[in-house]
Amino acid sequence: MARVCHVCGKRPSTGNNVSHANNKTKRRWLPNLQTAKIVDEEGRRRRVRVCTSCISAGKIRKAPKIQAATGEE
């Protein structure tokens, strides 16, 4: 599964590690993705990867928890 936010499309960015001697090596900054169960536009429950900035901004609607059916009544 790709490291891409389902809502905003945030993906890894690239750059350089720069040492004190000014040596440069490639590095990546990964987005803070979390797996979340959401309710999409059609009303279906889906498990998607969403960045934490989208979760805290309220851009997704989390799916309600489904109670497990027990044998007791």
Biopython code that builds the backbone (N, CA, C, O; Angstrom):
import numpy as np
from Bio.PDB.StructureBuilder import StructureBuilder

atoms = [
    (1, "MET", "N", (0.844, -1.173, 0.000)),
    (1, "MET", "CA", (0.000, 0.000, 0.000)),
    (1, "MET", "C", (0.892, 1.241, 0.000)),
    (1, "MET", "O", (1.871, 1.305, 0.743)),
    (2, "ALA", "N", (0.557, 2.209, -0.822)),
    (2, "ALA", "CA", (1.374, 3.410, -0.947)),
    (2, "ALA", "C", (1.224, 4.302, 0.283)),
    (2, "ALA", "O", (0.195, 4.288, 0.959)),
    (3, "ARG", "N", (2.265, 5.073, 0.557)),
    (3, "ARG", "CA", (2.247, 6.009, 1.685)),
    (3, "ARG", "C", (1.641, 7.326, 1.223)),
    (3, "ARG", "O", (2.337, 8.334, 1.104)),
    (4, "VAL", "N", (0.340, 7.307, 0.964)),
    (4, "VAL", "CA", (-0.373, 8.474, 0.463)),
    (4, "VAL", "C", (-1.630, 8.663, 1.287)),
    (4, "VAL", "O", (-2.349, 7.701, 1.558)),
    (5, "CYS", "N", (-1.905, 9.911, 1.692)),
    (5, "CYS", "CA", (-3.124, 10.217, 2.437)),
    (5, "CYS", "C", (-4.331, 10.091, 1.509)),
    (5, "CYS", "O", (-4.311, 10.590, 0.384)),
    (6, "HIS", "N", (-5.369, 9.431, 1.980)),
    (6, "HIS", "CA", (-6.584, 9.217, 1.188)),
    (6, "HIS", "C", (-7.319, 10.534, 0.925)),
    (6, "HIS", "O", (-7.976, 10.676, -0.106)),
    (7, "VAL", "N", (-7.216, 11.489, 1.837)),
    (7, "VAL", "CA", (-7.983, 12.733, 1.732)),
    (7, "VAL", "C", (-7.224, 13.803, 0.953)),
    (7, "VAL", "O", (-7.718, 14.300, -0.059)),
    (8, "CYS", "N", (-6.039, 14.159, 1.413)),
    (8, "CYS", "CA", (-5.331, 15.308, 0.830)),
    (8, "CYS", "C", (-4.246, 14.909, -0.162)),
    (8, "CYS", "O", (-3.707, 15.770, -0.857)),
    (9, "GLY", "N", (-3.913, 13.617, -0.245)),
    (9, "GLY", "CA", (-2.906, 13.178, -1.193)),
    (9, "GLY", "C", (-1.484, 13.468, -0.772)),
    (9, "GLY", "O", (-0.575, 13.446, -1.602)),
    (10, "LYS", "N", (-1.275, 13.742, 0.518)),
    (10, "LYS", "CA", (0.074, 14.007, 1.001)),
    (10, "LYS", "C", (0.924, 12.758, 0.831)),
    (10, "LYS", "O", (0.494, 11.659, 1.183)),
    (11, "ARG", "N", (2.151, 12.922, 0.283)),
    (11, "ARG", "CA", (3.055, 11.816, 0.035)),
    (11, "ARG", "C", (4.429, 12.137, 0.595)),
    (11, "ARG", "O", (4.666, 13.259, 1.042)),
    (12, "PRO", "N", (5.351, 11.156, 0.579)),
    (12, "PRO", "CA", (6.695, 11.433, 1.083)),
    (12, "PRO", "C", (7.379, 12.531, 0.271)),
    (12, "PRO", "O", (7.211, 12.618, -0.945)),
    (13, "SER", "N", (8.152, 13.364, 0.965)),
    (13, "SER", "CA", (8.951, 14.376, 0.286)),
    (13, "SER", "C", (10.419, 14.010, 0.442)),
    (13, "SER", "O", (10.794, 13.280, 1.359)),
    (14, "THR", "N", (11.237, 14.518, -0.452)),
    (14, "THR", "CA", (12.641, 14.139, -0.459)),
    (14, "THR", "C", (13.512, 15.361, -0.239)),
    (14, "THR", "O", (13.089, 16.499, -0.441)),
    (15, "GLY", "N", (14.734, 15.094, 0.180)),
    (15, "GLY", "CA", (15.704, 16.149, 0.396)),
    (15, "GLY", "C", (17.045, 15.533, 0.723)),
    (15, "GLY", "O", (17.320, 14.390, 0.359)),
    (16, "ASN", "N", (17.876, 16.290, 1.410)),
    (16, "ASN", "CA", (19.219, 15.840, 1.736)),
    (16, "ASN", "C", (19.465, 15.916, 3.231)),
    (16, "ASN", "O", (19.013, 16.848, 3.897)),
    (17, "ASN", "N", (20.199, 14.912, 3.765)),
    (17, "ASN", "CA", (20.853, 15.055, 5.052)),
    (17, "ASN", "C", (22.130, 15.828, 4.791)),
    (17, "ASN", "O", (22.895, 15.479, 3.891)),
    (18, "VAL", "N", (22.367, 16.871, 5.565)),
    (18, "VAL", "CA", (23.578, 17.661, 5.380)),
    (18, "VAL", "C", (24.394, 17.571, 6.655)),
    (18, "VAL", "O", (23.949, 18.008, 7.716)),
    (19, "SER", "N", (25.585, 17.005, 6.553)),
    (19, "SER", "CA", (26.439, 16.843, 7.718)),
    (19, "SER", "C", (27.178, 18.145, 8.017)),
    (19, "SER", "O", (27.092, 19.112, 7.261)),
    (20, "HIS", "N", (27.909, 18.150, 9.139)),
    (20, "HIS", "CA", (28.699, 19.321, 9.519)),
    (20, "HIS", "C", (29.796, 19.593, 8.480)),
    (20, "HIS", "O", (30.200, 20.738, 8.277)),
    (21, "ALA", "N", (30.272, 18.522, 7.825)),
    (21, "ALA", "CA", (31.282, 18.671, 6.773)),
    (21, "ALA", "C", (30.644, 18.963, 5.415)),
    (21, "ALA", "O", (31.319, 18.941, 4.386)),
    (22, "ASN", "N", (29.353, 19.232, 5.423)),
    (22, "ASN", "CA", (28.576, 19.586, 4.229)),
    (22, "ASN", "C", (28.479, 18.424, 3.234)),
    (22, "ASN", "O", (28.320, 18.642, 2.033)),
    (23, "ASN", "N", (28.574, 17.172, 3.746)),
    (23, "ASN", "CA", (28.301, 16.009, 2.909)),
    (23, "ASN", "C", (26.792, 15.863, 2.792)),
    (23, "ASN", "O", (26.061, 16.051, 3.764)),
    (24, "LYS", "N", (26.334, 15.526, 1.596)),
    (24, "LYS", "CA", (24.890, 15.432, 1.365)),
    (24, "LYS", "C", (24.525, 14.005, 0.969)),
    (24, "LYS", "O", (25.116, 13.435, 0.053)),
    (25, "THR", "N", (23.547, 13.435, 1.667)),
    (25, "THR", "CA", (22.996, 12.129, 1.326)),
    (25, "THR", "C", (21.480, 12.270, 1.255)),
    (25, "THR", "O", (20.881, 13.056, 1.989)),
    (26, "LYS", "N", (20.874, 11.499, 0.364)),
    (26, "LYS", "CA", (19.423, 11.594, 0.164)),
    (26, "LYS", "C", (18.669, 11.074, 1.374)),
    (26, "LYS", "O", (19.118, 10.142, 2.041)),
    (27, "ARG", "N", (17.514, 11.682, 1.659)),
    (27, "ARG", "CA", (16.645, 11.211, 2.725)),
    (27, "ARG", "C", (15.202, 11.496, 2.348)),
    (27, "ARG", "O", (14.927, 12.222, 1.392)),
    (28, "ARG", "N", (14.269, 10.907, 3.123)),
    (28, "ARG", "CA", (12.834, 11.088, 2.871)),
    (28, "ARG", "C", (12.146, 11.521, 4.149)),
    (28, "ARG", "O", (12.513, 11.077, 5.236)),
    (29, "TRP", "N", (11.147, 12.390, 4.024)),
    (29, "TRP", "CA", (10.255, 12.734, 5.124)),
    (29, "TRP", "C", (8.926, 12.061, 4.830)),
    (29, "TRP", "O", (8.292, 12.339, 3.813)),
    (30, "LEU", "N", (8.502, 11.161, 5.737)),
    (30, "LEU", "CA", (7.269, 10.410, 5.522)),
    (30, "LEU", "C", (6.114, 11.108, 6.217)),
    (30, "LEU", "O", (6.296, 11.630, 7.317)),
    (31, "PRO", "N", (4.922, 11.135, 5.609)),
    (31, "PRO", "CA", (3.760, 11.716, 6.284)),
    (31, "PRO", "C", (3.314, 10.831, 7.437)),
    (31, "PRO", "O", (3.520, 9.618, 7.411)),
    (32, "ASN", "N", (2.711, 11.434, 8.439)),
    (32, "ASN", "CA", (2.232, 10.698, 9.608)),
    (32, "ASN", "C", (0.860, 10.115, 9.277)),
    (32, "ASN", "O", (-0.168, 10.737, 9.546)),
    (33, "LEU", "N", (0.851, 8.920, 8.694)),
    (33, "LEU", "CA", (-0.393, 8.269, 8.268)),
    (33, "LEU", "C", (-0.874, 7.303, 9.331)),
    (33, "LEU", "O", (-0.084, 6.582, 9.942)),
    (34, "GLN", "N", (-2.173, 7.298, 9.541)),
    (34, "GLN", "CA", (-2.820, 6.382, 10.468)),
    (34, "GLN", "C", (-3.936, 5.665, 9.717)),
    (34, "GLN", "O", (-4.565, 6.243, 8.830)),
    (35, "THR", "N", (-4.178, 4.421, 10.070)),
    (35, "THR", "CA", (-5.283, 3.672, 9.482)),
    (35, "THR", "C", (-6.567, 4.048, 10.220)),
    (35, "THR", "O", (-6.619, 4.008, 11.449)),
    (36, "ALA", "N", (-7.597, 4.411, 9.464)),
    (36, "ALA", "CA", (-8.863, 4.822, 10.066)),
    (36, "ALA", "C", (-10.009, 4.161, 9.316)),
    (36, "ALA", "O", (-9.962, 3.998, 8.096)),
    (37, "LYS", "N", (-11.030, 3.785, 10.061)),
    (37, "LYS", "CA", (-12.254, 3.263, 9.450)),
    (37, "LYS", "C", (-13.188, 4.454, 9.263)),
    (37, "LYS", "O", (-13.559, 5.123, 10.227)),
    (38, "ILE", "N", (-13.564, 4.710, 8.007)),
    (38, "ILE", "CA", (-14.384, 5.870, 7.697)),
    (38, "ILE", "C", (-15.670, 5.427, 7.010)),
    (38, "ILE", "O", (-15.803, 4.281, 6.580)),
    (39, "VAL", "N", (-16.600, 6.350, 6.918)),
    (39, "VAL", "CA", (-17.816, 6.166, 6.131)),
    (39, "VAL", "C", (-17.660, 7.058, 4.910)),
    (39, "VAL", "O", (-17.570, 8.279, 5.042)),
    (40, "ASP", "N", (-17.626, 6.457, 3.709)),
    (40, "ASP", "CA", (-17.410, 7.247, 2.499)),
    (40, "ASP", "C", (-18.719, 7.856, 1.999)),
    (40, "ASP", "O", (-19.749, 7.775, 2.668)),
    (41, "GLU", "N", (-18.663, 8.470, 0.810)),
    (41, "GLU", "CA", (-19.823, 9.189, 0.265)),
    (41, "GLU", "C", (-21.015, 8.276, 0.010)),
    (41, "GLU", "O", (-22.163, 8.707, 0.114)),
    (42, "GLU", "N", (-20.745, 7.008, -0.326)),
    (42, "GLU", "CA", (-21.832, 6.059, -0.595)),
    (42, "GLU", "C", (-22.386, 5.438, 0.678)),
    (42, "GLU", "O", (-23.342, 4.664, 0.614)),
    (43, "GLY", "N", (-21.813, 5.757, 1.828)),
    (43, "GLY", "CA", (-22.294, 5.211, 3.087)),
    (43, "GLY", "C", (-21.654, 3.890, 3.474)),
    (43, "GLY", "O", (-22.091, 3.247, 4.429)),
    (44, "ARG", "N", (-20.614, 3.471, 2.739)),
    (44, "ARG", "CA", (-19.935, 2.212, 3.052)),
    (44, "ARG", "C", (-18.814, 2.457, 4.050)),
    (44, "ARG", "O", (-18.218, 3.533, 4.087)),
    (45, "ARG", "N", (-18.536, 1.435, 4.863)),
    (45, "ARG", "CA", (-17.405, 1.489, 5.788)),
    (45, "ARG", "C", (-16.154, 1.079, 5.030)),
    (45, "ARG", "O", (-16.153, 0.065, 4.331)),
    (46, "ARG", "N", (-15.082, 1.868, 5.164)),
    (46, "ARG", "CA", (-13.826, 1.562, 4.503)),
    (46, "ARG", "C", (-12.682, 1.772, 5.473)),
    (46, "ARG", "O", (-12.774, 2.590, 6.387)),
    (47, "ARG", "N", (-11.617, 1.041, 5.275)),
    (47, "ARG", "CA", (-10.394, 1.241, 6.051)),
    (47, "ARG", "C", (-9.389, 1.921, 5.131)),
    (47, "ARG", "O", (-8.981, 1.343, 4.124)),
    (48, "VAL", "N", (-8.990, 3.138, 5.466)),
    (48, "VAL", "CA", (-8.089, 3.911, 4.622)),
    (48, "VAL", "C", (-6.956, 4.483, 5.475)),
    (48, "VAL", "O", (-7.035, 4.506, 6.703)),
    (49, "ARG", "N", (-5.906, 4.943, 4.800)),
    (49, "ARG", "CA", (-4.791, 5.593, 5.484)),
    (49, "ARG", "C", (-4.953, 7.097, 5.328)),
    (49, "ARG", "O", (-5.037, 7.616, 4.215)),
    (50, "VAL", "N", (-4.995, 7.794, 6.476)),
    (50, "VAL", "CA", (-5.254, 9.229, 6.501)),
    (50, "VAL", "C", (-4.172, 9.891, 7.335)),
    (50, "VAL", "O", (-3.765, 9.345, 8.360)),
    (51, "CYS", "N", (-3.692, 11.072, 6.910)),
    (51, "CYS", "CA", (-2.685, 11.774, 7.699)),
    (51, "CYS", "C", (-3.353, 12.387, 8.931)),
    (51, "CYS", "O", (-4.551, 12.672, 8.931)),
    (52, "THR", "N", (-2.556, 12.583, 9.971)),
    (52, "THR", "CA", (-3.100, 13.067, 11.236)),
    (52, "THR", "C", (-3.604, 14.496, 11.129)),
    (52, "THR", "O", (-4.491, 14.884, 11.890)),
    (53, "SER", "N", (-3.071, 15.289, 10.213)),
    (53, "SER", "CA", (-3.582, 16.652, 10.059)),
    (53, "SER", "C", (-5.007, 16.643, 9.508)),
    (53, "SER", "O", (-5.805, 17.506, 9.873)),
    (54, "CYS", "N", (-5.345, 15.690, 8.639)),
    (54, "CYS", "CA", (-6.715, 15.568, 8.129)),
    (54, "CYS", "C", (-7.647, 15.041, 9.210)),
    (54, "CYS", "O", (-8.803, 15.459, 9.278)),
    (55, "ILE", "N", (-7.165, 14.121, 10.066)),
    (55, "ILE", "CA", (-7.992, 13.593, 11.149)),
    (55, "ILE", "C", (-8.325, 14.699, 12.136)),
    (55, "ILE", "O", (-9.482, 14.849, 12.527)),
    (56, "SER", "N", (-7.318, 15.482, 12.548)),
    (56, "SER", "CA", (-7.560, 16.531, 13.544)),
    (56, "SER", "C", (-8.352, 17.695, 12.962)),
    (56, "SER", "O", (-9.033, 18.403, 13.704)),
    (57, "ALA", "N", (-8.276, 17.909, 11.646)),
    (57, "ALA", "CA", (-9.047, 18.969, 11.011)),
    (57, "ALA", "C", (-10.495, 18.562, 10.777)),
    (57, "ALA", "O", (-11.312, 19.398, 10.391)),
    (58, "GLY", "N", (-10.832, 17.286, 11.004)),
    (58, "GLY", "CA", (-12.207, 16.817, 10.833)),
    (58, "GLY", "C", (-12.598, 16.609, 9.388)),
    (58, "GLY", "O", (-13.778, 16.712, 9.052)),
    (59, "LYS", "N", (-11.642, 16.320, 8.522)),
    (59, "LYS", "CA", (-11.947, 16.135, 7.103)),
    (59, "LYS", "C", (-12.512, 14.759, 6.797)),
    (59, "LYS", "O", (-12.944, 14.508, 5.672)),
    (60, "ILE", "N", (-12.517, 13.853, 7.786)),
    (60, "ILE", "CA", (-13.101, 12.529, 7.590)),
    (60, "ILE", "C", (-14.187, 12.308, 8.622)),
    (60, "ILE", "O", (-14.215, 12.962, 9.665)),
    (61, "ARG", "N", (-15.085, 11.376, 8.318)),
    (61, "ARG", "CA", (-16.114, 10.986, 9.269)),
    (61, "ARG", "C", (-15.843, 9.554, 9.665)),
    (61, "ARG", "O", (-15.985, 8.641, 8.852)),
    (62, "LYS", "N", (-15.447, 9.352, 10.929)),
    (62, "LYS", "CA", (-15.121, 8.015, 11.388)),
    (62, "LYS", "C", (-16.375, 7.158, 11.450)),
    (62, "LYS", "O", (-17.461, 7.640, 11.771)),
    (63, "ALA", "N", (-16.205, 5.875, 11.136)),
    (63, "ALA", "CA", (-17.318, 4.936, 11.169)),
    (63, "ALA", "C", (-17.619, 4.565, 12.615)),
    (63, "ALA", "O", (-16.693, 4.395, 13.409)),
    (64, "PRO", "N", (-18.897, 4.437, 12.974)),
    (64, "PRO", "CA", (-19.226, 4.026, 14.343)),
    (64, "PRO", "C", (-18.806, 2.583, 14.586)),
    (64, "PRO", "O", (-18.749, 1.769, 13.664)),
    (65, "LYS", "N", (-18.518, 2.291, 15.834)),
    (65, "LYS", "CA", (-18.120, 0.931, 16.196)),
    (65, "LYS", "C", (-19.329, 0.007, 16.092)),
    (65, "LYS", "O", (-20.441, 0.375, 16.471)),
    (66, "ILE", "N", (-19.098, -1.192, 15.575)),
    (66, "ILE", "CA", (-20.156, -2.192, 15.469)),
    (66, "ILE", "C", (-20.021, -3.127, 16.652)),
    (66, "ILE", "O", (-18.954, -3.695, 16.886)),
    (67, "GLN", "N", (-21.108, -3.288, 17.399)),
    (67, "GLN", "CA", (-21.094, -4.158, 18.563)),
    (67, "GLN", "C", (-21.093, -5.608, 18.108)),
    (67, "GLN", "O", (-21.854, -5.992, 17.219)),
    (68, "ALA", "N", (-20.224, -6.415, 18.729)),
    (68, "ALA", "CA", (-20.161, -7.837, 18.394)),
    (68, "ALA", "C", (-21.410, -8.524, 18.927)),
    (68, "ALA", "O", (-21.852, -8.240, 20.040)),
    (69, "ALA", "N", (-21.974, -9.419, 18.141)),
    (69, "ALA", "CA", (-23.169, -10.126, 18.544)),
    (69, "ALA", "C", (-22.794, -11.214, 19.546)),
    (69, "ALA", "O", (-21.980, -12.086, 19.243)),
    (70, "THR", "N", (-23.375, -11.164, 20.717)),
    (70, "THR", "CA", (-23.123, -12.176, 21.722)),
    (70, "THR", "C", (-24.307, -13.118, 21.792)),
    (70, "THR", "O", (-25.406, -12.770, 21.359)),
    (71, "GLY", "N", (-24.095, -14.302, 22.331)),
    (71, "GLY", "CA", (-25.161, -15.303, 22.425)),
    (71, "GLY", "C", (-26.180, -14.998, 23.526)),
    (71, "GLY", "O", (-27.248, -15.610, 23.562)),
    (72, "GLU", "N", (-25.869, -14.074, 24.409)),
    (72, "GLU", "CA", (-26.790, -13.751, 25.509)),
    (72, "GLU", "C", (-27.809, -12.733, 25.055)),
    (72, "GLU", "O", (-27.518, -11.866, 24.231)),
    (73, "GLU", "N", (-29.032, -12.848, 25.613)),
    (73, "GLU", "CA", (-30.091, -11.884, 25.277)),
    (73, "GLU", "C", (-30.748, -11.387, 26.528)),
    (73, "GLU", "O", (-31.664, -10.567, 26.461)),
]
sb = StructureBuilder()
sb.init_structure("model")
sb.init_model(0)
sb.init_chain("A")
sb.init_seg("    ")
for serial, (resi, resn, name, xyz) in enumerate(atoms, 1):
    if name == "N":
        sb.init_residue(resn, " ", resi, " ")
    sb.init_atom(name, np.array(xyz, "f"), 0.0, 1.0, " ", f" {name:<3s}", serial, name[0])
structure = sb.get_structure()
